[in-house]
């Protein structure tokens, strides 16, 4: 983890870690001259000397610089620091990931599904029009955000695996073009087979899987790279109606077409898929995607606060989207990591790969909104949703919190809502 407060390229002050993967971490940062909050993506320190990882960051910058679209995260700057580390600066998104929504809600309404995936299809059309393939379309890389005009929008993010649809002969050939990279459940048959004809229709397949997951709460073929490949090669693709019978047939057909095993049987373009989705948009059934369903939590004990409420009393606290890396420790002292999706005065919603027991006590360590200060509070697991063996949602209720932290969280939630 990089030192919070350090300055990147003389202009970007790191305020807190927003999230991390196996190669990069993303930080919320403040521009020293304008005060604007941005997202800065950098390699993890242990990956700084990895030439392929470095090229991916720079490739992501080039790809995002070549496309401007309301449904694609906006790139603001890129460069190489004085320590020879590549970095990418993007707009700071305030909202919820589609992955977080699905973990919490299990599945979306038909109207919400069409609303979100139409945006994604339009964004992918712009990416493909610029000559690139995303190659990692999935709910974790789709964000529902509120625009400055307070309307809800959807953004496609994380272009770390992007590559040109037709790489130039002289372009550096990354391992990803010859080996499996990405998330297996969303990868097309041609990707898993390492075929040379991987093109924009691979993204259409991944979007079809995403539509299927939004409607049914599950992916059609779960498992590892090898397990997904075997299922794709030997089993018929599940249909939405096999799992959920209230979905209009036209949307079931769109999903099946997008998930066709052979590229030629899918939509020819992302624009064609977007137009098909537009024709089946329902006029009702929408929900507030940025308003997470409130879960009863106990009021945390604060220094100088009134006495705790009577046993059994629960208050519903206002919650606001908030992404940051979270480190947890269970009652046995076992540590594990996760990331938050939203926060309230009473607790925090965390997604992790480690299952825990409902009712257990956990120490939760994370960066506060506004200041980025690292804090640690005792919490109780109030609810659990296990979506997959490696994807668990935890509703954590703070058991104690200091006055200053409580005030900052309250101010943040009030400002965002």
N, C-alpha and C positions, 0 to 999 in steps of 0.2 A: 504494500500500500504506500502510495506517495504521501509526502508530508502535506497535510492540509495547511493552506496559507502560502505554499510555495507559488512562485510566479512562472508561468510558461510563456516563453518568447517575449518577456518584458511587458506583457499586456493582460494576461489572464490569471487571476488569482484563484487557485483551487479552494473551494468552500466546503465541499463534501463529496463523497463517493456516491454516485447514483446507482451503479450496478457494475458487474464484472462478468466476464466469461473466461474461457480457457486461455485466451490470447490478449485481450484488451480489457481495460477498465474505462468507465465513463464517469466524468466528474461534473458537478455543477460548478461553474466558475463565473467570476465577475470581471468584466472588462474594466481595467484600471481607469480609463478616461471617460467612458460613457456610462459606466455603472450597469450596463445591460448584463443580465444573467444568461449564460450560454452553456451548452454542453460540450465538454472537451473530451475527445476520445484519444487514449494513448495506450501504447503497449504496456503490458505488465513488466515490471523491472526485469524479471527472469527471461522475458522474450525480446528484450531490447536489441540483442545482437543477432536475432534470427532474421536472416535476409528475406525469407519468404513471408514472414509475418510483417516485416517492414513494408514490403511491396504491396501487401494486401491493404494496409492503411492508406498508402499513397494511391492505390488503385480505387479504393472507395472514394477518396477525395476527387479523383478524376471523373469517376462515374457520376457522383452527385453534382459535380460542377457542370456536367453536360446535360443535366435535365432539371428543369424548373417546373414544378407542378404542385398545386395545392394539396395533393394527396401523397406527396413525397417529402420527407423531412428535408428542410432547407439547409444547405451547407453555407457557412459564412466565411470560413477561412481555413487554411491548411498551411503546413510548413514543416520545417525541421529545426529543432531547438539548437542552442549553442552546444549541447551535449550530444548532438547528432541523433536525436530521437524524433521520429515523425509524429505529427499530431493532426487532428481533424477537429474543427470547431463547427458545431451545428446549433440550430435553434433549440432552446430548452423547452421541451414539451411538458405541459401540465395536464395530466389525464390518467387514464387507466389502460393497461395493456389488455388486448382481447383475451390473452391467456389468463390474466387475473379475473376477468369477468366470467370466463367459463369455469374456472376453478370454484368461484364463489356461487355461481348460479347453476352450474352443471350444463345448461343449454340455454339458447336464446329463443325468443319468439321468432316466428317467420318474418315479421316486419323488420325486427332489429337485424336479423341475419342478412336480409336483402340490402338493408341500408348500409351496413358495414362493408359487405363484400362488393357492392357496386363501387364504392369509393376505391377499394383495393384494386379492382379490375381496371378502373380508369387510371390509377397511378401506375400500374404495371404496363398499361398501353403506352404511357409516356416513357417509361424505362426502356421498353422494347423499341420504341420509335427512336430513341437516342443511340440504339445499337448495342444495348447491354442486356444481360440476363441477371436477375436477382439471385436465384439459386437457393434461397433460404426463406421462402414465403411460408409463414406459420403464425399462429396466434401470438406467440411471444414477440414477433416483429411487426405487429400491427397495434397502433395506439389510437384510442379514442380521446380526442382533445377538444377543448373549448377555445374557439378563436377569439381574437380581440373584440369582435362584434357580438360575442357571447353565443354564437351558434356552434353546434356540435359538428366536428369534422373528424375524419379518419386519416391517419398518416402511416405510410409504410416506412420502416426504419431498418437499420443494420444492414448495410451493403458490404459487409466484410467478405462475403463469398462471391460478390459480383464479378462477372467477366464479360468481355465482348462476345456478342453472338457469333461473330466471325473473327477470331483473333488474327491480327496481322502476323505474317510469317516471321517478322523480326521481333515480335513482342516476347517478353520473357515468359516461359512456360512454367506455371506454378504446379506444384504437386496436385492441387485440387482438380486440375484438368485431367489427371490420370489416376486418381485414387478417390475413395469415397470421403466426401466432406459434406456436412450438413446434418439434418435431422431425419433419420430413416423413414419415419412414419409419413413424411410429406414428400418423399423423393419418388420421382417417376421411375417406371421400369427401365427406361433407357439410361437414366442416371445410375441406378443400381447395377446395371450391366456394363457400365463404363463405355457406352457406345459413343461414337464420334458425332452422332447427329443430335446431341443435346442442344436444344434451342429454346426459344421463348415458350413453346408449348409445355416445357417442363414446369415453368411457373404457373401455367394454367392448371396443370394437374394438381400442384400444391394448393392452389386456391380452391379447387374442387374439394380436396380433402378438408380444407378449412371450413367450407360451407357445410360439408357433411358433419363435421365436429360441432359446429355451432347449432345445428338442428338436432343432433342426436346425443351430444355429450360424450362421444367417443370417436376415435379414428377408425377407419375401415380395416387397417392392418397394423396392429401394434407389434412392437418388438425391436430387436436389433437389426442391423443392416441385413444380415443373413436371413433372419426370420421373416422380415418384410419381403425380401426378394423371393423366398420360397413361396410365400402366400400369394404374391402377385403372379407368380408363374404357374401356380397349380390350382388356385381357387377363383371362382367368379367374384367380382367386386361386389361387396354388400350394397344394397340399395337403401335409401333413406326410409322407404315404406316398411322395410324389414324391422326397423327399430321404432319408428314413430309414424302413426297413421293419420295425423291431422295436417300433414304438409301437402300443399297443393301439388297435383301431379306435374304441372309445368316446372315447378322448382325441383322436384325429384329428377325430372328428365335433364334439366340443366346440370345438376350435380353429377349425374351418371355420365353425361357426355364429357364433362371436364375431367372426370376420373378415368376415362377410357385408357386401357393399357397401352395401345399404340397411339403415338402422337397424331397421326393422320385422322384418327377418329374423334379427336378433341376439337374444341373451337379453334378456328384458324388463327384468330387473334384475340388478345385480351379485350379489345374494343367490341368484338362480336359477342363475347361473354357478357360484358357490361350492358350491352343493348338488350340481350336476352333477359338479364336480371331486371332491367328497367321495365320490361313488359309484364313482369309478374309482381310488381311492387304493390303490396296490400295497402289499403287506406286506413287501417287501424291495427292495433296490436303493438304499437311502439311503447317502449319504456324509457325511463331516464337512465341512459347508460353511464352517466357520470355520477349517479346517485346510488352508491352501493346500498344494498338492503341493510337497514340498521339492525344490529344484533344487540340484545340487552346485555349491558356490562355493568359491573359494580362501580360505583364512584371510587376513584383512587384516593388514598389517604395522602393529604398534602400537609406540609408544614404550615401551621397557623390556620388550618382549615377547620370548619365546624366539625363536630363529632360525626362519625360514620353514620350512614343511614341505617335504619333498622334492618335486621337480618331478613333476607328474602326480597328486599326492595331492589329494583333495577331501573336505571334511567337509560333512555336511548340518546346516545351522544351523537351530535352532528359529526360526520366523517368527511374528510377531503382526500382526494388522490395525493399520494406521496410515495415516490420511489426512492429507496436508498438501500444499500447493503446492510444486512442485519446479521449480527453474530449472537448465537444463543448458547446457553449452557443449561443442561438439565440438572435434576436433583442429585445425580451421581457424578456431576462434574464433567460430563461428556460434552464437548463443544461441537457445534455444527453451524452451518451458514444458511442464510436465506435472503430474501429480498422483500421489502414491504410493498404493498399496493395502495394502502391508505392508512390514515391515522386519525385519531380523535383524542379529546382530552382524557378519555377513559382507557384507551388501548390502541393496538396496532394490528393490522392484518398482514400476515407474513406468508409467503410461499416458500416452501423448502422441500428438500428431497428426503428428509428424515422424519419418519412417523414418531409421534409421541402420544401419550395417553391424555385423554380429556380429564381436566381437573388437576393435572400435575402442575407444579411450580417450575418456572423457568426464569433465568436471568436473561434479559434482552438488552443488547448493546447496539446503539445506532447513532447516527448523526441527527441532531435536532434541526428542524426547519429554521430558516432565517439565519442563524448563526453558524450552523454546521458543527457545533460543539458535540463531542462524543460523550454520550451519557449511558448509564446502565441502570435499569430498574428491575425489581422483582415483578414477575407477572404470573398470571394463571391462565392455563389453556381453557378457554370458555367453550370453544367449539372447534370441530375438526371436519374437514372435507377431504377425503382421499380420492383424488381423481385418477391416479395411476400409481404404480409402485414407487415412482421417483418424483411424484408431484403431489404435495400435501399442502392444503391451506389451513392455517392456524389463526383463530381469533384469540388474540392475547389481551387480557385485561390487566392494566397496571394495578399492582397491589399497593404501591407507594410511589410518590413522585414529588419532587421539590417544587416550591412555589414558582421559581424562575422558569423552569422547564414547562410547567403547567401553563404559565402565562404565554410563553412563546408558541406552544402548540395551539392554544386557544386563538391567539392572534392570527396564526397561519391559517387555521381552518376557517375563521371568519372572513379573512381576506380572499381565500380561494372560492368560497361559496358565495 
